[in-house]
Amino acid sequence: MKIGVIFGGKSAEHEVSILSARSVINVIDKNKFEIIPIGITRDGLWCHCDNDLNFGKCVTFLEACSSILSKIDIAFPVLHGPFGEDGTIQGFFEIASIPYVGAGVLGSAIGLDKDVTKRLLVESGILVAEYLVFDKPPNYKDVTNYLGSPCIIKSSNMGSSICLTKAWNEIEFYEGVELAFEYDKKIIIEKNICGRELECSILGLRDPIASLPGEIAIKDGGMYTYEAKYLNEEMVELIIPAILSKAKVAEVQSLALKTFKILCCDGMARVDFFMDYEEKLYVNEINTIPGFTEMSMYPKLWQISGISYTRLIEHLIEIAIKRFQQSLGLKNSTRNLV
């Protein structure tokens, strides 16, 4: 079976995507699957890469449909952020009848837009940090009078903690707002929740399962920034599994599964939480293509929950096949994938 691992992309998370793809390719069972690395440049050109993920001659997307994508049986997109995690490429796979790993078009689009995510969760009675949404720069005093200080500023459609600011004063506030608008036309400003950061991995289709939760412990009272996630592991401590009571573990898992379903997700996701000092849980966000690097929580949480990284990849491929077969209304795919 030919697995097209698609990475890179036009978003600001291009480099993270390459790291994730390299990790996936390293652990996948080469006796079961033939790997076809497919890179997308920052300009949106497509390339059949070598095993070291070096980009060679690149072609346009339309050319790639016949020269690259036609050779794969299943797509494994490891594209973080816009143009990869937002339903756009998932829509292409649907039209082209290519089975693919991860959430579908709707779940992907909802999951990347933090504004829409929060609105759906609030309507379903799930706690989120108080927040405001802006399509133009807001006034510092108006925002902090409502949300308090410090406040958290981020773009609505971006992941990996890119352009994330914790603003303690007016200068940091306006700098954070300007930075967020560089990446998106819509930004989110949230109330700062003091407490612990928890994460839970989800896997499956109609009856998904949840991993044991993990905790992100930032050293020196900092934030879980892009640098802490991917560049400097000394900035953060991953506590896996998180030290929680059995009742709280069950609550986190239940809430993660509920969030996964409310947001129309399937395949996989990582649900991130804040837990305040009274142990009240707030859903922060969902990641429908979570990081797969060696430092990433999604595979680490499954490993501690009893599913090895290699087996996890197989599960995700099996889920992609099953969903494709269900979409055809057949018990067995006519493409003879299995």
C-alpha positions in Angstrom: 0.0 0.0 0.0 1.4 3.3 -1.1 1.2 6.0 1.6 1.7 9.6 0.5 3.0 11.5 3.5 2.3 15.1 2.7 4.2 17.9 4.5 5.5 21.4 4.3 2.8 23.7 3.1 2.1 27.4 2.8 1.4 28.2 6.4 3.8 29.6 9.0 4.0 26.1 10.4 6.0 24.8 7.4 9.1 23.8 9.4 7.0 22.1 12.1 5.3 20.0 9.4 8.6 18.8 8.1 9.7 17.7 11.6 6.3 15.9 12.1 6.6 14.1 8.7 10.1 13.0 9.4 9.0 11.4 12.6 6.0 9.7 11.0 8.2 8.3 8.2 10.8 7.0 10.7 8.4 4.9 12.7 6.0 3.6 10.0 6.3 -0.1 9.3 8.2 -0.2 5.9 7.3 -4.0 5.6 3.6 -3.1 5.4 3.7 0.3 3.6 5.6 2.0 0.8 6.2 5.6 1.7 6.0 8.3 -0.9 7.1 11.6 0.7 5.3 14.6 -0.9 6.5 18.1 0.0 4.7 21.3 -0.6 6.8 24.5 -0.8 6.0 27.8 0.9 4.8 29.0 -2.5 2.4 26.0 -2.9 4.4 24.0 -5.4 4.4 20.2 -5.0 7.4 17.8 -5.1 8.0 14.1 -4.8 10.8 14.2 -2.2 13.6 11.7 -1.3 13.7 9.8 1.9 15.6 12.6 3.6 12.7 14.9 2.7 14.8 17.0 0.4 12.7 18.9 -2.2 13.7 18.2 -5.8 11.9 19.4 -8.9 8.6 21.0 -8.0 5.4 21.2 -10.0 2.1 23.0 -9.7 -0.8 21.4 -7.9 -2.6 20.5 -11.2 0.6 18.8 -12.5 1.0 17.0 -9.2 -2.5 15.5 -9.5 -1.3 13.4 -12.5 2.4 13.0 -11.7 2.5 12.5 -7.9 -0.9 12.1 -6.3 -2.2 9.5 -8.8 0.5 7.1 -7.5 -0.7 7.0 -3.9 -3.4 4.8 -2.3 -3.8 6.8 0.9 -2.9 10.4 1.8 -1.3 11.0 5.2 -1.3 14.8 5.5 1.0 16.2 8.2 0.2 19.8 7.3 -0.3 22.1 10.3 -2.3 25.3 10.1 -4.0 27.0 7.1 -4.0 25.2 3.7 -3.6 21.8 5.4 -5.5 21.6 8.6 -8.4 23.8 7.7 -10.4 21.4 5.4 -9.0 22.7 2.1 -6.8 19.8 1.2 -9.3 17.4 2.8 -11.9 18.7 0.3 -9.5 17.8 -2.5 -9.0 14.3 -1.3 -12.8 13.9 -1.1 -13.3 15.1 -4.7 -10.4 12.9 -5.9 -11.7 9.8 -3.9 -8.4 9.5 -2.1 -8.6 8.0 1.4 -6.9 10.3 3.9 -5.8 10.3 7.6 -7.3 12.8 10.0 -10.5 14.7 10.4 -12.9 15.4 7.5 -13.6 18.7 5.8 -16.1 20.1 8.3 -14.2 19.0 11.4 -10.9 20.3 10.1 -12.5 23.7 9.2 -14.1 24.0 12.6 -11.1 22.9 14.5 -8.7 25.4 13.1 -11.0 28.4 13.6 -10.8 29.1 17.4 -13.7 31.5 17.2 -16.1 29.0 15.7 -14.7 26.3 18.0 -15.4 28.3 21.1 -18.9 29.3 20.0 -19.9 25.7 19.4 -18.5 24.6 22.7 -20.2 27.4 24.6 -23.5 26.5 23.0 -23.0 23.0 24.2 -22.4 24.0 27.8 -18.6 23.4 27.8 -16.5 25.9 29.7 -14.0 28.0 27.7 -11.9 30.9 28.9 -13.8 34.2 28.5 -12.8 35.7 25.2 -13.4 38.5 22.7 -13.0 38.3 18.9 -11.8 41.2 16.7 -11.4 41.9 13.0 -9.6 45.2 13.7 -7.3 46.5 16.5 -9.2 46.8 19.8 -8.8 49.3 22.6 -6.5 48.2 25.5 -8.7 49.6 28.3 -11.9 48.2 26.9 -10.5 44.7 26.6 -8.7 44.6 30.0 -11.7 46.1 31.8 -13.6 43.0 30.6 -10.9 40.3 30.6 -8.4 41.6 33.1 -4.7 41.6 32.8 -2.6 39.8 31.7 -4.6 38.6 28.7 -3.8 36.1 26.0 -3.7 37.3 22.3 -3.6 34.9 19.4 -4.8 34.6 15.8 -8.0 32.7 15.2 -6.6 30.4 12.6 -3.1 29.4 13.5 -1.5 26.6 15.7 1.8 25.7 17.2 1.6 28.7 19.5 2.7 30.9 16.6 2.0 34.6 17.3 0.9 33.9 20.8 1.3 36.8 23.3 0.7 37.1 27.0 0.2 40.8 27.5 0.9 42.3 30.9 0.7 45.9 29.9 -0.5 48.3 27.2 2.7 48.1 25.2 2.7 44.3 25.1 -1.0 44.4 24.3 -0.6 46.4 21.1 2.5 44.6 20.1 0.6 41.3 20.5 -2.4 42.5 18.6 -0.2 43.7 15.7 1.6 40.4 15.6 -1.6 38.4 15.6 -3.0 40.4 12.7 0.1 39.6 10.7 -1.1 36.0 10.5 -4.9 36.3 10.4 -7.7 38.8 9.7 -9.4 37.7 12.9 -7.9 37.5 16.3 -8.9 36.1 19.7 -8.2 37.7 23.1 -8.8 35.5 26.1 -8.9 35.8 29.9 -5.8 34.3 31.4 -6.6 31.1 33.3 -4.1 30.5 36.2 -3.5 26.8 36.8 -2.3 23.7 34.9 -2.3 22.9 31.1 -3.5 19.4 30.3 -3.8 17.5 27.0 -5.7 14.4 25.9 -5.4 12.5 22.6 -8.4 11.1 20.7 -8.4 8.3 18.1 -11.3 6.7 16.2 -14.5 7.3 14.2 -18.0 6.7 15.6 -16.7 5.3 18.9 -13.4 7.1 19.5 -11.2 6.4 22.5 -9.2 8.8 24.7 -5.7 8.5 25.9 -4.5 9.1 29.4 -4.0 12.9 29.9 -0.7 14.6 30.0 0.5 17.9 31.5 2.6 20.7 30.1 4.7 22.2 32.9 6.4 25.4 31.7 9.6 26.2 33.5 10.1 29.7 35.1 6.4 30.5 34.8 6.6 31.0 31.0 4.2 30.1 28.2 3.9 27.1 25.9 5.3 29.0 23.0 6.5 27.8 19.6 10.1 27.7 20.9 9.1 25.6 23.9 7.1 23.1 21.7 9.6 22.5 19.0 13.0 24.2 19.5 14.0 24.0 23.1 12.8 21.1 25.1 14.6 22.4 28.2 11.9 25.1 28.5 9.2 22.7 29.2 8.5 19.5 31.2 6.0 17.0 29.8 4.4 15.1 32.6 3.1 11.8 31.1 0.7 10.8 32.4 -0.5 13.8 34.3 -0.7 13.4 38.1 -4.4 13.4 38.6 -7.0 11.5 40.6 -8.8 8.7 38.8 -12.0 10.8 38.8 -10.3 13.8 37.2 -8.6 11.5 34.6 -12.1 10.2 33.7 -13.5 13.8 33.6 -10.7 14.9 31.2 -11.2 12.0 28.9 -15.0 12.4 28.9 -14.8 16.1 28.1 -12.2 15.5 25.4 -14.4 12.9 23.7 -17.4 15.2 24.0 -15.5 18.1 22.5 -14.3 15.8 19.6 -17.8 14.9 18.7 -19.3 18.4 19.2 -16.8 19.8 16.7 -17.6 17.1 14.1 -14.2 15.5 14.2 -13.1 12.0 13.4 -9.8 10.1 12.9 -7.6 11.9 15.4 -7.2 15.0 17.5 -5.6 16.4 20.6 -7.8 18.4 23.0 -6.1 20.9 25.2 -7.3 22.1 28.5 -6.7 24.6 31.3 -7.4 23.5 34.8 -7.7 26.2 37.4 -6.7 26.0 41.0 -10.2 24.8 41.9 -9.7 22.0 39.4 -12.3 23.4 37.0 -11.7 22.4 33.4 -11.7 24.7 30.5 -11.3 23.6 26.9 -8.6 25.6 25.2 -8.6 24.3 21.7 -8.6 21.2 19.5 -5.8 20.2 17.1 -7.0 17.9 14.2 -3.5 17.4 12.9 -1.5 17.4 16.1 2.3 17.5 16.1 4.1 14.2 15.4 7.6 15.3 16.3 9.7 13.5 18.9 8.6 16.2 21.5 4.9 16.0 20.6 2.3 15.0 23.1 -0.1 13.2 20.7 2.0 10.1 20.1 3.6 10.2 23.6 0.1 10.1 25.2 -0.8 7.0 23.2 2.5 5.3 24.0 1.8 5.7 27.8 -1.8 4.5 27.1 -0.6 1.3 25.5 -0.4 2.0 21.8 3.1 2.2 20.3 3.9 5.0 17.8 4.2 2.5 15.0 0.9 0.9 15.8 -0.7 4.3 16.2 0.2 5.1 12.6 -1.3 1.8 11.5 -4.5 2.6 13.4 -4.8 6.0 11.7 -4.4 4.4 8.2 -6.9 1.7 9.1 -9.4 4.4 10.2 -8.8 6.3 6.9 -9.6 3.1 4.9 -12.7 2.4 7.0 -14.1 5.9 6.6 -13.4 5.7 2.8 -15.3 2.4 2.6 -18.2 3.8 4.6 -18.4 6.8 2.3 -18.8 4.4 -0.7 -21.5 2.5 1.1 -19.5 -0.7 0.7 -18.2 -3.3 3.2 -15.0 -3.7 1.2 -13.4 -1.1 -0.9 -13.4 -1.6 -4.7 -9.9 -0.2 -4.7 -8.7 -3.3 -2.9 -6.8 -1.3 -0.3 -6.7 -4.2 2.2 
